[in-house]
Amino acid sequence: MASKKPKITIKPFRHQIQVDPNYAENTWKLLKGAIHEIHKRNASGLSFEELYRNAYNMILHKYGDRLYKGLQQVVDEHLRGVAEDVAGSVDDAFLESLNQAWTDHKVSMLMIRDILMYMDRVYVQQHNVPPVYDLGLMLFRDNIARSTRVKDRLLKTILGMIQKERTGEMINRGLLKSITQMLIDLGVNSRSVYEEDFEKHFLETSSNFYKAESQEFISTNSASDYMKKVSTRIREEMDRVAHYLDSSTESKIKEVVEKELIAAHMKTLIEMEGSGCIALLADDKSEDLGRMYNLFARVSNGLEFMKDKISNYVKETGKKMVQDPNKQKNPDQYVQSLLDLKDKYDKLLVQAFNSDKTFQHSINQAFEYFINLNQKSPEFISLFIDGKLKKGQKGISDEEVEVIIDKVMMLFRFLQEKDVFEKYYKQHLAKRLLLGRSISDDSERNMIAKLKTECGYQFTSKLEGMFTDMKTSAATMEKFKASKEWNQTHGVTLSVHILTTGFWPAQSASKCNLPTELSNCCEVFKKFYLDVNQGRRLTWQTNMGTGDVKAYYASKNHEFNVSTYQIVILLLFNERKEMTLKEIQEATAIPEADLKRNLLALSMGRFKVLNQDEKTQNVSMTTKFAYNAAFKNNLVRVKIPPLGRVQDQGQRQQMRQKVDEDRKHQIEAAIVRVMKSRKTLEHASLVAEVIKQLSSRFLPDPVIVKKRIESLIEREYMERSKTDRKVYHYVA
């Protein structure tokens, strides 16, 4: 076993140095004298290298405690004297004196720190005491900044200068910046001194100042002027922070200003008579509304409050508009006023409300609310579109029509009864197509494409079928004109549209006694068509036709473009000069309502082809109509317009009954679809799902949905659960 080698340790030679017992005191006196000279600003004659070496040796010989405490005592004594000088300065020179003392102290402490750098590096670290410079800050804070004669005076002076600036006086911002920075520095790595000795009081006085100022200003000025003042005050406070306050104060003073100037007066600004939010909306003051939006955005729930008030105002404005009796007499004026209102708020959204989605949604909800208050809205919107898609629009291009239609589609989206709109639109489209009044096929198809995008294929499938019928009819008429049957019409030019049942508005085949000339032509075409298309059935819709009639007067001959019913009526007056309404009905078999409407168009309309003895719109069965031999007009071809485009109450009721009947089937179909996929479902869930599925066409009444469920149960499409009557099971 190998033996261990001895371990050799080499130690340094220890030279025993005998230290002078008075070494520490003598060295400290030297350093103390140097510190006094630094405080007197006589440092130019000092040897910093020698002073550093003396301080180094004191630390090295374990006299650090004597050095640190001695420094603390000397600086403390010096600052007490400085505090007396600062406190004794006159008011105008107080801040200057304090700032000078602070500047001198910082310079002194930097020099002292350089001399005692080794103490900072060793003694301070070992004993966990504040570094030399930080010690100087603490002593300045305790002896000067927080002395009884300086602290309150300092706060009062700073707040007084800020108050002066707020009232328009010029102040020394540079001096204030130095003082506030002093307070920050005295916190020694924290803002406690700045916050406790200044910021807390600054925020409190600011709150009181703005509370008083806002109450005074808002009571004597308009909302617009007040908001301008608020914007100015906010800018001033932000500028104040940037120039002489700490950046941490920005959010706090902003909160104070916003609370006192905005949040406390939101209700007043909104409702102020003549200049509040409501008045600004009425006068289209987008700039002021934008200023209000930006100010309210600064406070909690400010925009929510503003949005609700605007929404309520839009609802009330729109409600008055849709319930205005004068506007309800004119569909074009009614819809145009809605479009103008929508344009107004669309512009405000961009110019004033920063295209805020919540504001847009709120305004859209308001429009949906009041548009659906008027049951005539679907009809009027369809009539408005009808007017724009008809021929004869003067001073308006296809591009402008397209823009208008796009705007109208916004109103269409707000309609809850889109199925009612569909009924009316189908009627109006049918008339445009059958009477050849469409501005262009492209415009019609573009409109249908827009409806398909909004509501899906099912909504427009029948409308597209109507176009297919028109194309097929044109081809059929070409064949008829080329056939031998064409020569059997005896000079009557016949044009027939073949309409597929189901695509076109449902019309009951009303009986009408056609004159022999017309009935013969109809029979000729019927024979031709059924020979080519065997198995089909033709039913003549005389209430949907038009034609031209030549009229011979002593002054001039005319050609009247009238409805088929009016042709039948006018031809009666070849035989008799005067007839009562009852006699005309017996001769023509035209339904009474249609007969009255057509007779009024001929006797009380723009062109009085017939004379009426009572000169009234409320004709009776005894009212007499006579041939107007004195009829005169500069035009040869005269188009007799129908008497009004708006349906009367009876027609509207019939339309509503048809819609209600259709809705029953749609609700039942939706119920069956849902139950077929779910098999078992609770009542509330079923109703909610059905309403959701049908909401794109109309909003079903839950009571009606319940009745349709009962009907389906009776017909054994579904059944109630034996254990829970609120649960349904699908019956396959």
TINU-61556 format. One record per residue (C-alpha): residue in one letter; x, y, z. Coordinates in steps of 0.1 Angstrom, whole numbers, plus 5000, padded with zeros to 4 digits. Example, Ala and Ser with C-alpha at 12.3 -4.5 7.8 and 13.67 -1.06 7.14 Angstrom:
<nodes>
A512349555078/S513749895071/
</nodes>
This chain:
<nodes>
M500050005000/A501550334988/S502250595015/K500650945013/K502851235004/P502851515029/K500851825019/I502852145018/T501052475023/I502752805015/K501453105035/P502253475028/F504653655050/R502753855077/H504354185084/Q503154325117/I502254695111/Q501754905142/V498755145135/D498755485152/P495955475179/N494855825167/Y494855715130/A491155695126/E490356035142/N493156215123/T492156065090/W488456155096/K489356515105/L491156535072/L488056395053/K485656605074/G487556925065/A487356825028/I483556765030/H483157115046/E485157265017/I482957074992/H479857225009/K481457565007/R482057504970/N485857534975/A486657184961/S489157314935/G492057294960/L491356944971/S493356634961/F490656374954/E493156104949/E494656154983/L491156184999/Y490055864982/R493255684995/N492555805031/A488955675029/Y490155355014/N492655295043/M489955365069/I487755095054/L490754865051/H491554915088/K487954845098/Y487055205106/G484155205081/D481555255109/R483355575121/L483555705085/Y479855635076/K478455785108/G480756085107/L479556155071/Q475956125082/Q476556365110/V478356625089/V475856625061/D472956645086/E474456945103/H475057115070/L471557055057/R469957195089/G471657515082/V470557515046/A466957445057/E467057765078/D468257965048/V465557815025/A462757865050/G463858225055/S463658315019/V460858555007/D457858404988/D459058494953/A462458354959/F461358044979/L461357794951/E464557944935/S466257914969/L465057554974/N466057464938/Q469557614943/A470057424976/W468957104958/T471257164929/D474257234952/H473456934974/K473456704944/V476756834932/S478256804967/M477056444971/L478456344938/M481856464948/I481556304983/R480455974966/D483555984944/I485856024975/L484055744994/M483555514965/Y485355224982/M483055255012/D480155224989/R481754914974/V482654735006/Y481254875038/V477754965024/Q477454615009/Q478554435041/H476354635065/N473354675042/V473055045047/P472155315021/P474855414996/V476555755001/Y474455934975/D471155784986/L472055875022/G472456235010/L468956214994/M467356085026/L469056355047/F467956635023/R464356485024/D464256475062/N466056805069/I464657025041/A461856885019/R459956755049/S460957005075/T458057175093/R458957515078/V459357395042/K456957105035/D453557285036/R454957595021/L456457394992/L453157224985/K451257544987/T453657724963/I453557444937/L449757414937/G449457794936/M451657804905/I449557534888/Q446357734897/K447858044882/E448557854850/R445057714848/T443658064850/G445858184822/E448958324839/M452558244827/I454758044852/N458257914853/R457757564840/G461457484841/L461657564878/L458557344885/K460057064866/S463257074887/I461157074919/T458956784910/Q461956594898/M463556664932/L460456504949/I460756204927/D464556164934/L463956204971/G461855884971/V465155694965/N464055434938/S460355504945/R457755774940/S456555774976/V457756134984/Y456256274951/E452956084956/E452556164993/D453856514995/F452556644962/E450556424938/K447756324963/H447056694971/F447456794935/L444756544924/E442456654952/T442657024944/S442356954907/S439156764914/N437657054935/F438757304908/Y437157124879/K434057034898/A433357404905/E434457524871/S432357264852/Q429157344872/E429657714865/F430457674828/I427757424819/S425057644835/T425957934813/N427057784780/S425857544753/A426857184752/S428957254722/D430957524739/Y431257314771/M432657024751/K435257244735/K436257374769/V436657014782/S438756914752/T440957224759/R441257144796/I442256784789/R444956894764/E446257144790/E446556884817/M448356644793/D450656924784/R451257004821/V452256644827/A454656644797/H456356954808/Y456756934846/L454956644862/D455856284864/S454456054836/S452755834862/T450456134870/E449056134835/S446555854839/K445555984874/I444856344864/K443156224833/E440756024854/V440056324877/V439356554847/E437256304829/K435256224860/E434556584869/L434156734835/I432556444816/A431156164837/A429456404862/H427556594833/M426756314808/K423056334814/T423056714811/L425056714779/I422856454763/E419556624772/M420556994772/E417757184755/G418757334722/S422357214722/G422456864738/C422956534719/I419356524708/A419556874694/L422856794677/L421256494660/A418356694648/D420656964633/D423156714618/K426056864638/S428556584630/E431556774643/D430056834678/L428656484679/G432156354671/R433556564699/M430956424723/Y431656074711/N435456114718/L434756264752/F432256004763/A434655724751/R436955834779/V434655744807/S433255414819/N429855344803/G429955684785/L429455544750/E426855294763/F424855584778/M425255794746/K424355504724/D421155424743/K419955784741/I420655804704/S418855474698/N415855594717/Y415855924697/V416055734664/K413255514674/E410955804683/T411955994652/G411355694630/K408055614648/K406655954640/M407855914604/V406155574597/Q402955684615/D402756014596/P399356004578/N400656224550/K403555994542/Q401355694543/K399455834514/N402555834492/P404655514492/D407555694474/Q407655974499/Y407355724528/V410355514516/Q412455814505/S412055964539/L413355634554/L416255634530/D417155994538/L417055914575/K419255604569/D421755814549/K421856074576/Y422855814603/D425255634580/K427155954575/L427056034612/L428455684619/V431555764598/Q431956134605/A431056144642/F431055794657/N434255654642/S432255374624/D431655224658/K430054874653/T428054894685/F426555234675/Q425755084640/H424054784655/S422055004679/I420855234651/N420054934629/Q417954784657/A416155114660/F415355114623/E414154754625/Y411854854654/F410055144638/I409955014602/N408054714615/L405554924634/N403854994601/Q402354694585/K402354874551/S406154894551/P406654574530/E404154694505/F405555044503/I409154924499/S408054694470/L406054984454/F409155214457/I411354944440/D408554904414/G408655274406/K412455264402/L412454954379/K409655084356/K410255254323/G409955634321/Q412355734349/K413456084339/G416856224347/I418155904363/S420755654349/D420955284354/E423855324377/E421955564399/V419055324400/E421455054411/V422755274439/I419155344451/I418254974450/D421254894471/K420055144497/V416555014496/M417954664503/M419254804536/L415554874545/F414554534532/R416954374557/F415054544586/L411754394575/Q410554114597/E407754024573/K409753944543/D407153694531/V404653984529/F407154184508/E407553874486/K403853874479/Y403754234469/Y406954224450/K405653924430/Q402554124421/H404454434410/L407054234391/A404254044373/K402654384362/R406054514350/L406754204330/L403254154315/L402754524306/G406354554293/R407154834317/S410554704331/I413454944327/S415554644316/D415854274321/D419354324336/S418054554363/E415254304372/R417654014374/N420154214395/M417354284419/I416353914421/A420053834426/K420154074456/L417053914471/K418553564466/T421753674484/E419653804513/C417053524516/G418253224496/Y417053044465/Q413652944479/F412653314482/T413453394445/S412753064427/K409253164416/L410453504405/E413053344383/G410253114370/M408353424359/F411253534337/T411353184322/D407653204314/M408253544296/K410953394275/T408853084266/S405853314258/A407853514234/A408853204215/T405253074215/M404053404200/E406653384173/K405353044164/F401653164165/K402453454142/A404053214117/S401052974119/K397952974097/E395753054128/W397253404129/N395253504098/Q392053404117/T392253694142/H390553934118/G392854224122/V393054214160/T396754204170/L396853944198/S399753904222/V399553624248/H401653554279/I401553184290/L401953194328/T402752884349/T400352844378/G402452874410/F405053104397/W402753404393/P400553574419/A397553364426/Q394553514408/S391053364409/A389853324373/S387353604374/K384653584347/C384453854321/N382153874291/L384653964263/P383354124231/T382953894201/E386154034184/L388253944214/S386653614224/N387153484188/C390853574189/C391253394223/E389653084209/V391953084179/F395053104201/K393652844225/K393152594197/F396652664184/Y398352624218/L396552314229/D397252144196/V400952194202/N400852134240/Q398351854245/G397151784281/R397552144292/R394752374303/L394452744296/T392552984318/W392253344307/Q393353604332/T391453904318/N392154114349/M395854114341/G395754214304/T396054544285/G395254664250/D394954954226/V391555094215/K390955344187/A388555624195/Y387055864170/Y386156214180/A385056514160/S388256714169/K390856434167/N391156054167/H392955894196/E394455554206/F393855464242/N396155224260/V393955064287/S393354744307/T391354454293/Y388554544316/Q388554904304/I388454774267/V385354574276/I383754874293/L384555124265/L383254904237/L379854904255/F379555274247/N379555204209/E375955084215/R374755314242/K375655674252/E374855624289/M374855334314/T374555284351/L377155094370/K374754814375/E374054784338/I377754784330/Q378354504355/E375454294341/A376854334306/T380454264314/A380354034346/I383454214359/P383754184397/E382354494414/A385554604431/D387554584398/L384754744379/K384555044402/R388355094401/N388455084363/L385455314358/L386955564382/A390155564362/L388155644331/S385955904346/M387756064376/G391356014366/R393756234346/F392056154313/K388256174315/V387155944287/L383755894304/N381556144323/Q380156054357/D376956224369/E377956224406/K381556334403/T382556124432/Q385055854442/N382355664461/V380255534432/S377055324437/M375255084415/T372955374403/T375855604393/K375555684357/F378555694332/A378355844297/Y380555874267/N382456204268/A382156344233/A384056654243/F387256474252/K390356654240/N394056594243/N397056704223/L398456344223/V397256094197/R398255794219/V396855834254/K397755594282/I395055574309/P396955514342/P395455294369/L393755474398/G396455464425/R399155204431/V398355144468/Q395954874478/D392754954496/Q391954814530/G389954524515/Q392754414492/R395154444520/Q393054224542/Q392853964515/M396653974511/R397053934549/Q394753634549/K396853464521/V400053534540/D398653394572/E397553084553/D400953034537/R402553084571/K400652804586/H402152564561/Q405652704565/I405452674603/E404152314600/A406952224576/A409552374599/I408152184629/V408251854610/R411851924598/V412951994633/M411151684648/K412351464621/S415951544629/R415651554667/K413051274672/T412251394707/L412151764718/E410751974747/H408052234738/A410152554745/S413152414725/L410952324696/V409252664694/A412652844697/E414152634669/V411052684646/I411253064652/K414953064644/Q414452874612/L411753104599/S413153434611/S414653504577/R411153524562/F408953634592/L408753614630/P406253354639/D403953414669/P404753144696/V400953104700/I400453024663/V403352784665/K401652604694/K398452584674/R400252424645/I401852174669/E398352084681/S397252044645/L400151814636/I399451604668/E395851564656/R397051454622/E399451214639/Y402751364626/M403951374662/E402751284697/R403051394733/S405151204757/K403150984780/T405351094810/D405751464802/R403151664782/K405751924774/V407851674754/Y406951574719/H407951264699/Y408151244661/V405950984645/A407650834615/
</nodes>
